[in-house]
Amino acid sequence: MPALDDATRGRLLFGGDYNPEQWPEETWQDDVRLMKDAGVNSVTVGVFSWARLEPRPGAREFGWLDRLMDLLHGNGVGVVLATPTAAPPPWMGRLHPETLPRDENGQTVWWGSRQQFSHSSPVYRRCAAAITEDLAARYGGHPALTMWHINNEYCTHDYGDEAARAFRDWLRRRYGTLDALNTAWGTAFWSQRYDSWDEIIPPRRAQYMNNPTQVLDFRRFTSDALLECYLAERDIVARHTPHIPVTTNFMPFWQGQDAWAWAAEEDVVSVDVYPDPRDPDGGQYSALIHDMTRSQARGGPWMVMEQAAGPVNWRGVNHPKPRGLNRLWSLQAVARGADAVCYFQWRQSRQGAEKFHSGMLGHAGEQGRTFQEVKRIGAELARLGERVAGTRVEGADAALLLDWHAWWAGLQDGRLSTEVDHPAVVRAWHRALWEAHTTVSFAHPEHDLSAYRLVVVPQLHLLTDAAADNLVAYVRDGGTLVSGFLTGVADEDDRVRPGGMDARLRDLFGIRTLHEWWPLDAGEHVGVERFRGTLWSEEIEAADADGVTPYRGGELDGLPAVLRKGRAWYFSTLPEPAALRGLLAGIAADAGVRPPLDALPDRVEAVRRGGLLFLLHHGRDAVTVPVPGRHRDLLTGERVTDAVELGRYGVAVLEAADE
């Protein structure tokens, strides 16, 4: 099976989305000159070029792409060639309106933007396969080709008739019989029992709340239907070029795809990362996405397919990146396992919806600050390439558990609190570990967890029997488990477990009875001995817990807020950030989890990869970082002894030096 190593060839890839079809061909020569100047060695081509390649049904216009591929290869720039199927040409929707998706209100999603396709349309799939087949046949042997990029940011939802047909087929495969479906969906509630498969439709707009398990299954189906589209195109290019790796880019921490299932089908796991430059915790958010993507890549190298060199154009206010921040976040990705650092886009567009989205080469041109910073990053990545490419992050002895199905189940309309946002809860737990300088991975609750000293469950509303048994076995075998609130509430059909929490977990944590859930309002706090809780609380009666930290004051006064039984901890509330950091740091230390470096200042991140120590300063004021011994900074070539000085957004990559 091909891998990212087959594309990097001992280098770190550096480049971005290149859209030359938006520019006259005389601009291309200037592009390759500046790419060489910036150290660009890889560009993604053709992502949104379907209308240019197939201007009318069956026509093929490859001449411009032939010339472009030759030009890039002649200038030492490899090509990640995309299938253009994320943006069908206008003629498809006009001639085949059944290829257009519909929203939950039955309204058609028209052409004029992108991603206007029904994932379940046979016509769309046939046309997508045809253009993919011709691209693979024509360019599979081209020396510029280093990787295939299938579609782009799969995210289309469809509630129309094509999707309804495919949804019914998916349900037949899942359940086999209507009786099994009716049982799983609980259709005795509100007279929803189905007597014919043809009665089943997607969860379109209804008078009141939709059936939550129907909605859950539709989310599962949508992820699977989009995955079928990816697999169909992947299999075509793989048949032509079995030695060339294949990827598609994930949107970061996006609810629409079961990323564990998708990543298992990719040769290269890639992601788009867009933290807000104004977010003081933007570096932690980036670290979370990096850790998640590396884990989906089974701990191996992965790819930043897109990031912004400056501002994006889709926030309410789109701020540029201050000096040094682009470099910091790019090198942070490398520290956390990336072997490719790429952008949307190479040259900033002058027209279209994304003309205010930054590019590596912005409207200010080659003298602009953005391009000058890009050149510095390119030079530093070239310097690090041979030493870093292909290596793995070290010391990730803690894991956060994440399951898209549990996330989906928690999104139901009838939930107890809309203040509980799953990504925000996961981010809070990751932030606590990040600020405690703990290197973490992510894992699925049914994965083998034996390699981790500490496993943290931020929240898993839905927990399968296999997952519950896995957690119990992990603790029984000596692992340390920490679970957040509202975990193990429901089974895989979103059926509430007897007692409101899986009995295996109640026994694991020393809980006799979970009497009631007590969600908190926005900004509300609950008193706990030694800290304050946020977002949630629970009325719990302890059984045989070894340790209990009680609530103080209010309705829950004296009842357990945090329970420990052996190596298993349960938090029935979300502690405030500083408290959560301190608690997790102590539990991690007791479990034998150690930071990459002792005595790190605040806002300094340390990661070990491939025998190197990356130090990344997320603050603006200069700091001194104690680093015992003698080292050489690979970015500057300077030798350092016992300490490193880091300025605003400073980075050092240290290699142990001979005495």
C-alpha positions in Angstrom: 0.0 0.0 0.0 1.5 3.4 -1.0 2.1 6.0 1.7 3.0 9.6 2.2 6.7 8.6 2.1 6.2 7.7 -1.6 5.3 11.3 -2.2 7.7 13.1 0.1 10.8 11.0 -0.8 12.7 12.2 2.3 11.5 15.8 2.1 8.8 17.8 3.8 6.2 18.8 1.2 5.6 22.5 0.9 3.1 24.2 -1.4 -0.7 24.7 -1.8 -3.7 24.6 -4.0 -2.8 26.0 -7.4 -5.6 27.2 -9.7 -3.9 28.2 -12.9 -7.1 28.0 -14.9 -8.0 31.3 -13.2 -5.1 33.1 -14.8 -3.7 33.7 -18.3 -1.0 31.2 -19.3 1.7 33.9 -19.3 1.2 34.1 -15.5 2.2 30.5 -15.1 5.9 31.2 -15.9 5.9 33.8 -13.1 4.3 31.3 -10.8 6.9 28.7 -11.2 9.7 31.3 -10.8 8.2 32.4 -7.5 7.5 28.8 -6.4 11.2 28.0 -6.8 12.0 31.2 -4.9 9.7 30.1 -2.0 10.9 26.5 -1.9 7.6 25.1 -3.1 8.0 21.5 -4.1 4.3 20.4 -4.3 1.1 21.9 -5.6 -2.5 20.6 -5.8 -4.0 21.0 -9.2 -7.5 20.6 -10.7 -9.6 20.7 -7.6 -12.3 22.9 -9.2 -11.6 22.4 -12.8 -14.4 20.1 -14.0 -16.1 22.7 -16.1 -12.8 23.5 -17.8 -11.9 19.9 -18.4 -15.4 18.9 -19.5 -17.2 22.1 -20.8 -20.0 20.0 -22.3 -21.1 16.4 -21.7 -18.4 14.0 -22.9 -16.0 16.7 -24.2 -12.4 16.7 -22.9 -10.1 19.6 -22.9 -6.8 18.4 -21.5 -4.4 20.6 -23.4 -4.0 23.2 -20.8 -3.4 20.6 -18.1 -0.9 18.8 -20.3 1.1 22.0 -20.6 0.8 22.8 -16.9 2.0 19.3 -15.8 5.0 19.5 -18.1 5.8 23.0 -16.8 5.6 22.1 -13.2 7.7 18.9 -13.7 10.3 20.9 -15.6 10.7 23.2 -12.6 10.9 20.6 -10.0 7.4 20.9 -8.6 5.5 17.8 -7.9 1.7 17.6 -8.5 -1.0 16.3 -6.2 -3.6 15.8 -8.9 -7.2 16.3 -7.9 -10.3 14.7 -9.3 -12.6 17.7 -10.0 -15.8 16.1 -8.7 -16.5 18.5 -5.8 -17.9 21.1 -8.3 -20.0 19.7 -11.2 -20.3 21.9 -14.2 -23.6 23.9 -14.7 -24.6 21.7 -17.5 -25.0 18.7 -15.2 -27.6 20.4 -13.0 -29.4 21.8 -16.1 -29.6 18.5 -18.0 -29.9 16.2 -14.9 -31.7 18.1 -12.1 -31.9 14.8 -10.2 -28.1 15.3 -9.5 -28.9 18.4 -7.4 -29.3 17.9 -3.6 -32.2 19.0 -1.6 -32.3 20.3 1.9 -34.5 19.1 4.7 -37.2 21.5 3.6 -37.3 20.0 0.1 -35.6 23.0 -1.5 -33.2 22.4 -4.4 -29.6 23.4 -3.8 -28.7 24.9 -7.2 -25.4 25.4 -9.0 -23.6 28.7 -8.7 -21.3 27.7 -5.8 -19.7 24.3 -5.3 -20.6 20.8 -3.9 -24.0 20.9 -5.6 -24.3 17.2 -6.1 -26.4 14.4 -4.6 -24.0 11.8 -3.3 -26.7 9.1 -4.2 -27.4 10.2 -7.8 -26.4 7.4 -10.3 -25.9 10.1 -12.9 -23.5 12.1 -10.8 -21.6 9.0 -9.8 -21.3 7.9 -13.4 -20.1 11.3 -14.6 -17.6 11.5 -11.7 -16.3 8.0 -12.5 -15.9 8.9 -16.2 -13.8 12.1 -15.7 -11.7 10.3 -13.0 -11.1 7.4 -15.4 -9.9 9.7 -18.1 -7.7 11.7 -15.8 -6.1 8.6 -14.4 -5.5 7.1 -17.9 -3.9 10.3 -19.2 -1.8 11.4 -16.3 -1.1 8.2 -14.4 2.3 7.9 -16.0 3.3 11.6 -15.9 6.5 12.1 -13.9 5.0 15.2 -12.1 2.3 13.1 -10.4 3.1 12.4 -6.7 -0.3 11.9 -5.2 -4.1 11.8 -6.0 -6.5 14.1 -4.2 -10.1 12.8 -4.5 -12.8 15.5 -4.6 -12.5 18.2 -1.9 -13.9 18.6 1.7 -16.7 16.0 1.3 -19.6 17.7 3.1 -22.8 17.5 1.0 -26.1 16.6 2.6 -29.0 15.5 0.6 -32.6 14.9 1.7 -34.1 14.4 -1.8 -35.6 11.4 -3.5 -32.2 10.0 -4.7 -31.0 10.1 -1.1 -34.3 8.6 0.1 -33.9 5.6 -2.2 -30.3 5.0 -1.1 -31.2 5.5 2.5 -33.7 2.7 2.3 -31.2 0.4 0.7 -28.7 1.3 3.5 -31.3 0.5 6.1 -32.1 -2.8 4.6 -28.5 -3.8 4.7 -28.2 -2.6 8.3 -31.3 -4.1 9.8 -32.5 -6.8 7.4 -36.1 -6.6 8.5 -38.6 -3.9 9.3 -39.2 -5.4 12.7 -35.6 -4.9 13.5 -35.7 -1.3 12.3 -38.8 -0.6 14.2 -37.2 -2.0 17.4 -34.0 0.0 16.9 -35.8 3.2 16.1 -38.4 2.9 18.9 -41.2 3.6 16.5 -43.9 2.6 19.1 -43.3 6.2 20.2 -45.7 8.8 18.5 -47.2 6.1 16.2 -44.2 6.0 13.9 -44.2 2.2 13.2 -43.3 1.4 9.5 -45.1 -1.3 7.6 -43.3 -0.9 4.3 -39.8 0.2 3.4 -41.3 2.7 1.0 -42.7 4.6 3.9 -39.3 5.5 5.2 -37.9 8.9 4.2 -34.9 11.0 5.3 -35.6 13.1 8.4 -37.0 16.0 6.5 -38.7 19.0 8.1 -41.5 17.7 10.4 -44.1 19.2 12.6 -42.0 18.7 15.7 -38.9 16.8 16.7 -37.7 14.0 14.4 -37.1 10.5 15.6 -33.6 10.7 17.1 -32.4 7.3 16.0 -33.7 8.0 12.5 -31.6 11.1 12.5 -28.6 9.2 13.9 -28.9 6.6 11.2 -29.3 9.3 8.5 -26.0 10.8 9.7 -24.4 7.4 9.5 -25.8 6.8 6.0 -24.7 10.2 4.8 -21.1 9.6 5.9 -21.2 6.2 4.3 -22.7 7.5 1.0 -20.0 10.1 0.7 -17.4 7.5 1.5 -18.8 5.3 -1.4 -18.2 8.3 -3.7 -14.6 8.6 -2.5 -14.0 4.8 -2.8 -15.3 4.7 -6.3 -12.9 7.3 -7.5 -10.0 6.0 -5.3 -10.4 2.6 -6.8 -10.2 4.0 -10.3 -7.0 5.9 -9.8 -5.5 3.0 -7.8 -6.1 0.6 -10.6 -4.1 2.9 -13.0 -1.4 3.8 -10.5 -1.2 1.3 -7.6 2.1 2.9 -6.5 0.7 6.5 -6.1 -0.8 7.4 -2.7 -4.4 8.7 -2.5 -6.0 11.1 -0.1 -9.0 13.4 0.4 -8.9 16.3 2.7 -10.9 16.4 6.0 -12.4 19.6 7.3 -11.2 19.9 10.9 -13.2 18.1 13.6 -16.3 18.2 11.3 -19.4 16.3 12.3 -20.4 15.1 8.8 -17.9 12.3 8.4 -17.0 9.4 10.6 -13.3 10.2 10.2 -12.1 6.9 11.7 -13.9 5.0 9.0 -12.7 7.3 6.3 -9.1 7.4 7.4 -8.9 3.6 7.2 -9.5 3.9 3.5 -6.8 6.6 2.8 -3.2 6.1 2.0 -2.5 9.6 3.3 -4.6 11.3 5.9 -4.9 15.1 5.2 -6.7 17.9 6.9 -7.5 21.6 6.5 -6.6 23.7 9.6 -7.9 27.2 10.1 -7.5 28.5 13.7 -8.6 32.0 14.3 -5.6 34.4 14.6 -7.5 36.3 17.3 -8.2 33.2 19.4 -5.7 33.3 22.3 -6.0 29.5 22.3 -5.6 29.1 18.6 -2.3 27.2 19.1 -4.1 24.6 21.3 -6.9 24.2 18.7 -4.2 23.6 16.1 -2.6 21.0 18.3 -5.9 19.2 18.8 -6.4 19.0 15.1 -2.8 17.8 14.6 -3.1 15.2 17.3 -6.5 14.0 15.9 -5.2 13.7 12.3 -1.9 12.0 13.3 -4.0 9.5 15.3 -6.2 8.8 12.3 -3.0 8.2 10.3 -2.2 5.5 12.9 0.6 7.5 14.4 2.4 8.0 11.2 3.1 11.2 9.1 0.1 13.1 7.8 -0.6 16.2 5.7 -1.8 19.7 6.2 -3.6 20.1 2.9 -4.9 23.6 3.6 -4.1 26.4 5.9 -4.2 30.2 5.5 -1.1 32.3 5.0 -3.2 35.3 6.2 -6.9 36.0 6.7 -9.7 33.7 5.6 -12.9 35.1 4.2 -15.7 33.3 5.9 -15.7 34.6 9.5 -17.7 37.6 10.5 -14.4 39.6 10.8 -11.4 38.1 9.0 -8.2 39.1 10.7 -4.7 38.6 9.2 -2.0 36.6 11.0 0.4 38.8 13.0 4.1 38.5 12.0 5.5 35.1 12.9 2.2 33.3 13.6 2.1 31.6 10.2 5.6 30.2 10.8 4.7 29.1 14.3 1.6 27.2 13.3 3.4 25.6 10.3 6.3 24.4 12.4 3.8 23.2 15.1 2.2 20.9 12.5 5.6 19.4 11.7 6.4 19.0 15.4 3.1 17.0 15.8 3.8 14.7 12.9 3.0 16.5 9.6 5.3 15.7 6.6 3.4 18.2 4.4 2.6 21.8 5.0 0.3 23.3 2.3 -2.0 26.2 1.9 -5.2 27.3 0.2 -4.0 28.9 -2.0 -0.8 29.6 -4.0 -1.9 32.8 -5.8 -4.7 34.8 -4.2 -7.7 35.0 -6.5 -8.7 38.3 -8.0 -12.3 37.2 -8.7 -14.8 34.8 -7.3 -16.1 34.1 -3.8 -12.6 33.6 -2.2 -10.8 36.7 -3.6 -10.3 38.0 0.0 -9.1 34.6 1.2 -5.3 34.9 1.5 -2.8 33.1 -0.6 0.9 32.3 -0.3 1.3 35.0 -3.0 -1.1 37.7 -2.0 -2.4 40.7 -3.7 0.7 42.6 -2.5 2.8 40.4 -4.7 6.3 39.0 -4.1 7.4 42.0 -2.0 4.4 41.6 0.4 5.0 40.5 4.0 3.0 37.3 3.5 5.2 36.1 0.6 8.4 37.0 2.4 7.2 34.9 5.4 6.3 32.1 3.2 9.8 32.1 1.7 11.3 31.8 5.2 9.0 28.9 6.1 9.9 27.1 2.8 13.6 27.5 3.5 13.3 26.2 7.1 11.2 23.2 6.0 13.9 22.3 3.4 16.5 22.5 6.2 14.5 20.1 8.4 13.3 17.7 5.7 16.0 15.1 5.8 16.1 15.0 9.5 12.3 14.9 10.2 10.4 13.4 7.2 9.1 10.0 8.0 9.7 10.1 11.7 7.1 9.8 14.5 6.0 11.8 17.4 7.3 10.4 20.7 5.9 10.2 24.2 2.2 10.3 23.4 1.3 8.1 26.3 -2.2 9.6 26.9 -5.2 9.2 24.6 -8.5 11.1 24.3 -11.4 9.0 23.1 -13.6 10.2 20.3 -16.4 8.6 18.4 -18.5 10.4 15.7 -21.5 8.2 16.4 -21.6 9.3 20.0 -21.2 12.9 18.9 -24.1 12.5 16.4 -26.4 10.9 19.1 -25.7 13.8 21.4 -27.0 16.3 18.7 -30.6 15.2 19.0 -33.2 17.9 19.3 -34.6 16.6 22.6 -31.3 16.7 24.5 -31.1 18.1 28.1 -28.9 21.1 27.3 -27.9 22.8 24.1 -25.1 24.4 26.1 -23.2 21.1 25.9 -21.3 21.3 22.6 -19.3 18.1 22.0 -16.4 19.7 20.2 -16.1 22.4 22.9 -16.1 19.7 25.6 -13.4 17.7 23.8 -11.4 20.9 23.3 -11.6 21.7 27.1 -10.1 18.3 28.0 -7.5 18.5 25.3 -6.6 22.1 26.4 -6.1 20.9 30.0 -3.6 18.3 28.8 -1.9 20.6 26.3 -1.4 23.3 29.0 0.0 20.6 31.3 2.5 19.8 28.5 1.2 16.3 27.9 1.5 14.9 24.4 -1.7 13.1 23.5 -3.2 10.9 20.8 -6.8 10.3 20.0 -8.4 6.8 19.8 -11.8 5.2 19.1 -13.3 3.6 22.2 -13.1 0.2 20.6 -9.4 0.5 19.7 -6.7 -1.4 21.5 -5.8 1.0 24.3 -3.0 -1.0 25.9 -0.3 1.3 24.7 -1.6 4.2 26.7 -0.8 4.9 30.4 -3.8 7.3 30.6 -7.1 7.3 28.7 -9.4 10.3 28.9 -13.1 10.2 27.8 -14.3 13.8 27.5 -17.8 12.6 26.7 -19.3 9.6 25.0 -23.1 9.8 25.2 -23.4 6.7 23.1 -21.3 3.7 24.0 -21.5 0.3 22.3 -21.2 -2.9 24.3 -17.8 -3.5 22.8 -16.6 -0.1 23.8 -17.9 -0.4 27.4 -16.2 -3.9 27.7 -13.0 -2.3 26.3 -12.9 0.4 28.9 -13.5 -2.1 31.7 -10.7 -4.3 30.4 -8.3 -1.4 30.0 -8.7 -0.5 33.7 -8.6 -4.2 34.8 -5.2 -4.5 33.0 -3.7 -1.6 34.8 -4.6 1.5 32.8 -5.8 4.8 34.3 -9.1 6.0 33.0 -10.7 9.4 33.4 -14.3 10.0 32.2 -16.3 13.1 31.8 -20.0 13.5 32.4 -22.8 12.2 30.3 -20.9 9.1 29.2 -22.4 5.7 28.6 -25.9 7.0 28.7 -27.2 5.2 25.6 -26.5 2.1 23.4 -25.7 2.1 19.7 -29.4 2.7 18.9 -29.5 5.7 21.3 -31.6 3.7 23.7 -31.0 4.9 27.2 -29.2 2.4 29.3 -31.1 1.1 32.4 -30.2 3.4 35.3 -29.2 6.2 33.0 -25.6 5.0 32.7 -24.2 1.7 31.5 -24.1 -0.7 34.5 -20.5 -1.7 33.7 -19.4 1.9 34.0 -21.3 2.4 37.2 -19.5 -0.5 38.7 -16.2 0.7 37.3 -16.5 4.1 38.9 -18.1 3.1 42.2 -21.5 4.6 41.4 -24.6 3.0 43.0 -27.3 5.3 41.4 -27.4 8.2 39.0 -30.5 9.8 40.3 -30.8 12.9 38.1 -28.9 15.0 35.5 -28.6 18.7 36.5 -27.4 20.7 33.5 -26.2 24.3 34.2 -27.1 27.5 32.4 -24.6 29.4 30.4 -22.2 31.1 32.8 -23.6 29.2 35.8 -21.2 27.5 38.2 -21.6 24.8 40.8 -19.5 24.6 43.9 -17.2 21.7 44.3 -14.6 21.2 47.1 -11.4 22.9 45.8 -12.9 24.1 42.5 -16.0 25.2 40.6 -17.8 23.1 38.0 -19.3 24.4 34.8 -21.8 23.3 32.1 -23.2 20.2 33.9 -23.7 18.4 37.2 -25.2 15.1 38.3 -27.0 13.8 41.3 -25.0 10.7 42.1 -25.1 8.2 45.0 -21.7 6.5 45.5 -21.3 2.8 46.2 -17.8 1.5 46.7 -15.7 4.5 45.4 -12.3 4.8 47.0 -12.4 8.6 46.8 -15.0 11.2 46.5 -14.8 15.0 46.0 -18.2 16.4 47.0 -20.3 19.3 45.7 -20.5 22.2 48.1 -23.7 24.2 48.3 -27.0 24.1 46.4 -29.2 21.1 45.7 -26.2 18.7 45.4 -24.4 19.7 48.5 -22.3 16.8 49.9 -23.0 14.5 46.9 -20.1 13.2 44.8 -18.8 15.5 42.0 -15.7 13.4 41.3 -15.4 9.7 42.1 -12.4 7.4 42.0 -12.4 3.7 42.2 -8.9 2.3 41.9 -7.5 3.7 38.6 -10.9 4.8 37.3 -12.1 8.4 37.7 -15.5 10.0 36.9 -16.1 13.7 36.7 -19.8 14.6 36.9 -19.1 18.2 36.1 -16.6 20.1 33.9 -14.1 21.8 36.2 -13.0 25.3 35.3 -9.9 25.3 33.1 -7.2 25.8 35.7 -8.7 23.2 38.0 -9.1 20.7 35.2 -5.5 21.2 34.2 -4.2 20.7 37.7 -6.4 17.6 38.3 -5.4 16.0 35.0 -1.7 16.8 35.5 -1.7 15.1 38.8 -3.6 12.0 37.5 -1.3 11.8 34.5 1.8 12.0 36.7 0.5 9.2 38.9 -0.1 7.1 35.8 3.5 7.6 34.7 2.8 10.1 31.9 5.7 12.6 31.7 6.0 15.9 29.8 8.7 16.2 27.0 10.6 18.7 29.2 10.4 19.7 32.8 9.8 23.3 34.0 8.3 24.7 30.8 7.0 28.3 30.9 3.4 29.0 30.2 2.5 29.3 26.5 5.6 27.2 25.5 4.8 23.9 23.8 7.3 21.1 23.7 7.0 18.1 21.4 9.6 15.4 20.6 9.7 13.9 17.2 12.3 11.8 15.5 14.9 12.4 18.3 14.4 16.2 18.0 12.9 18.6 20.6 10.5 21.2 19.1 10.0 24.2 21.3 7.1 26.5 20.2 6.3 29.8 22.0 2.7 30.9 21.7 3.2 34.2 23.5 4.4 37.6 22.5 6.8 38.3 25.3 10.3 36.7 25.3 10.9 33.7 27.5 13.8 31.6 28.6 13.3 27.8 28.4 15.6 25.6 30.5 16.9 22.8 28.4 19.6 20.9 30.2 22.7 19.9 28.2 24.1 21.0 24.9 22.1 21.2 21.7 22.1 22.6 18.2 19.2 24.5 16.9 18.5 23.1 13.4 16.7 26.3 12.3 19.6 28.7 13.1 22.6 26.3 13.3 23.5 27.8 16.6 24.7 25.8 19.6 22.7 26.3 22.9 23.7 25.2 26.4 21.2 24.7 29.2 18.6 27.2 28.0 16.9 28.6 24.9 15.7 32.2 24.4 12.4 32.4 22.5 11.0 35.7 21.3 7.5 36.4 20.1 6.1 33.3 18.4 9.6 31.9 18.5 10.5 28.3 17.5 13.6 26.2 18.2 14.2 22.7 16.9 16.9 21.2 19.0 19.2 18.2 18.3 21.5 16.9 21.1 25.0 18.0 20.4 28.2 16.1 21.1 29.9 17.1 24.3 
